[in-house]
Amino acid sequence: MKHLIPTLCCILLSTICLAENKVTVVEYNPAPGQFINTLPTYQSDKNIIQSAQDNLERGSMISLGAFGGYMVAEFNRPLANAEGYDFIILGNAFTTSAEPGIVMVSRDANHNGIADDRWYEIVGSEHSNATKNYEITYYRPEAEKDTVKVLKEYIRWTDNQGNSGWLSKNATHSQPYYPTWIEADSITFRGTLLPTNAIDRNGDGSYFDLKPYEWGYADNQPNNNDTGCSFDINWAVDANGNVANLEAIDFVRIHTAVNAVDLGQIGEASTEISAIRALHNETIEEPQEIIFDLNTMIEEQNITFNQQDVWDKTFNDSAQYQSFGNGTFSFAHLRSGNSWDGTSWEGFTISRSTDTLLSHESFYPDHQWGIMAGGGVAGIGTPFILGYFSEYTENSLDRHICEIEFTHAADIQAVGCYVCNSPYTTRCITQGFGYARKFTQGDYCTLTAHGINPNGEECGTVVYYMADYRDADSTKWFINDDWTWIDLTSLGAVKSIYFTMETTDVGEWGSNTTFYFGLDQITIRPIQNETSIESLLTPHLSLITYPNPCRDHLYIEGITDGETIHIYNLQGQLQLSTESSPISTHNLSPGIYIIKSGNKTSKFIKQ
């Protein structure tokens, strides 16, 4: 498997110099360490991120400090997942001094230019031996002392494994080790922890060798080891260890991955970064996307609102109001066709309510129109889509009550949307209300997006936790109170998406938690069909492919020199193009494909 065993090919530094895809530091959050406040130098009149960027541009070091300290860099355009290695990270490692850092990558799926999408970890040689979700907290020292003596008990730390200790201060570096620009008296980091790589050279704790790991980590191999410092996007996996199959990345995140803070003369182990560079110029063309524009629809259709700033047709039983939309997006509303004399509704409506209070004394349903963010993604008081999911109505109808149908002329792929909790649901969870009880340890409330493909079949789900109290540590409990992007691309080609909610607070008559939720900026992407499947299936199947079925690579015979090889799925959609054999099939989902070169075609199966 390519993501587990790196290809042993040499990457020339001249290739690095040719790559034009530059990187910019967008986050710098180091843990305490002996080089903090000096690499880069902290200046009160200068943004620390800009100082880190200056160091990166001149090839100087950026120190991440002890375990967990991290930085995030952004490529100036998406870096495609090409054949072989995709980017290189340089540090200051040598054969007896490796301070490995975990590398993670992310795609800007919501296209907001912020590193707030899902992160994927690059698999390294110690992946199976690592500790996941390790957490450590460092505490500001009570007083800073310049000293020429070693301070063994300088910065205290504790972790979520029940351990504690001290980060010592050495005679060589006397400046404060705690980041000067951080106002909080403690800093907490969470991430993957690698097993220690320190070997006590003298047996008395005075000096250590830090052995490098085989592959897959930053600041782990000497900079002249091009292969050891390079990374392949195909090594990225999700939190469950599944291959991410990313077509491109926008962001790289690096954090110090060992907890070794008292290494004698060495001090603490801390990952240092001196360069992050693309190894090729391949990028991807950003696909056309369509975002539901609620403001334009309101203006064009003269949507009006009542005194509570909600669509004034919310309780109108007329068939013409059982959905609303703009010709591309159609939102289900009152599919039961009955508001019970203006006392009940289901599905979606439009709200501009700024109501976020959780302590109303009046009849609470009068306050069901708000959103915890105080308005849409655009800001307080801006409109948003409000959903109300009723289990009873959902189960009694033959249609889904919280469904968005897409009426675009072409096939489309779901991209994603923003979601946010309602104050009504939040009150049920945090305080209890009516039949609902206050959540305790082990409880959760989820919002699930279900995809329906063009054939009318359910094609996948995406689950988002609107509230998650499952952790035994109550400080880890979470409830959504702001707009959060959820990535829906895994649903693939869809004609509609419907939403359901689930809670652990269930009684004799079903769920006790009242299910309201907000949506905004629902985004889809038209699927461009390059050609029809009939035009691909010529009668002369003169290309020879092997192995067939294939797993990782496909070899092809019968290609005319200079002709491009195209691979299509059975919907006639172009999946990849190349001019050489063998072809890497890592990024293809299992299934049957058509391969075409000139007027020659054949079929193959990807396992």
Phi, psi and omega in degrees: 000131184296327184283353179249332182236109184293143176291129184273069178244152182270135176250116181284143179296337176297328176296319179301315184295333181283338183290131184256358182279099185276165178238153179231135176287125180245342174216142174215107183228081183281155167278166177302150180181169187288345178253002180288142186078357176236331177232086002278165180287130176278126175234127186299335182263013183224137178298130184296330178293321177294323176298319177297319178297318179301317179297318181297319183291329180262007177077016176277169187278146167243115181269135180263358180074198183289190187310136173094332179304138188215165170222155177234132178237148182243132171286147183284352168206159183305134177265114184291152174277093184262181176294138177077203182287150184247327179209163182231144177235125180254148178225227175221032181286152166221181195298336179244015181215083177250128180237074195296142175241138174289137178250132176233156181227157181211149175256136178283073187295327181267003173054039177256004178073012182241143181279064182241014177266183184293138176261146178235135183273135174284124181288129174244181187295337182258017187304318184285345181258000186276158176260120181275151175056036174287139183229137180222144178236132176252143184244136180301134178295148182297326180210144175270134179229126171281130186209154173258002178257156178285130175259103182291321182252084187250296180242117182281147176222152173225155178229177182274012175255006181087009181262159176206166180178198183228140168269119187275161176249138183251171185286338184285323184241107187256358180287165175302137178268340179279131183307120187297329184278355178274122181276331182293151181274000174211153179229132180242137178232149180222138179174188180283132179253127176272153175297154183299142177246013184272135176239121181290104187294316186262351180078005180238010178077012182270335182204142185230146164266138178248100187286140177284149170278169189294313184192162169097013183225153176280152178051040186244328179237153179303150184296339178278358175264086186302316181296317183292340181258003187253158188223147179245128180302334179294348178277357184286135177229158178275185185297338180264005179085008179278141179300132187283332182054050180281134177280339180193166174228157175243332187231148173234134178237134181232131174228147175301131193246003176239147177254092180218098190247004179216079185252039178064232183296335181287331186087224177262157173279126180215130179292132174242143182236132177242345179196145170226120187222144172286147180258001177202170182258008183288133177228187176235150177281124180295124183289155175294135179232149179240122180252130180296119183262095183293321181298316180296318179298317179300317182290313185292326183260005178054047176294130181243159187234153179269190184294339178269009179062039174238153180312124187284000175256012184302324182256013180279122185281353185301143182302329182292345181251016179277005171198162172213158181173194185232017180098338175249320177250132177233119184258125179293139177211129179051054180290341175288342181072015184216121177261007179050059178059040175075026180246351184213150174208167176210168180089224184243149170218182182243132182226151171235016186294139175259009184293119178232004185289146181248006188233035180296138176266339181281177181305115193297324178303340174295345184243034182271004191259359186273180177217144186298336178281351179082002180166186180291182180301330182288347177138173182301131178086354178276155186287156177208166176271127178252128179250143173232117182257121178248115179302317184300311182293319180302318183280344183264350181251163176263011177230157181276136188276336179246064186244138172250121178256143183251120185251023178295147185297325181264164171298147182230159173244137174289139178254309180165184178196165173266143177230154179204149179285152172272148174301326180299309179296320180298321179294318178303319185284316188270337184234337191082147179195130181062235179285338185284140175257158176295136180294146174230182183304132180101346183277158173200162174222126184241152170244124182243128174264125180251127177269139173244119184281173182302341177272002180084013182257144175292129190241008178150168179222154171232124184253130177235133180274108175289333173210137184220104180248027187283335183291142177293337178270114185295339178291346179265358180294145186225140168222130181294128177225016178207165181296130181229131180283133172242133183275123182249010185297335181294346178287340179074211180287128183224154169253344176199162173226132174239152186245141172229162177231154182218146179222158174274351177271090186238135178244194183299328184257015179112204184294137177267332177293133178277130192259094168243150177203157179250147174233150175202153177051050175297130189234135177231167182224119176298137177268121182272112176278113185292328184196168178274152181295328181296323183289343180277330188271077176284158183288346184257094180273076191263359176273137177256125180238140178202153348292152181218106010291158179238166177243294188254326183221149179235126177262144185228134174240150180100012181276136173279133181306135177089350180271141180277143177263128178243140177241129182238151170274181184284356172268003179080016182266130181294127181259320176196161177225146179203170178240010184221157176237141008281164179255133174285127179251019181304319188272003178269135175287154177303138180156189181259137182228156175255132177245135187222133174218113187064234178258016181252139180222164173197174177242154170210163181246129172262123179275000000 
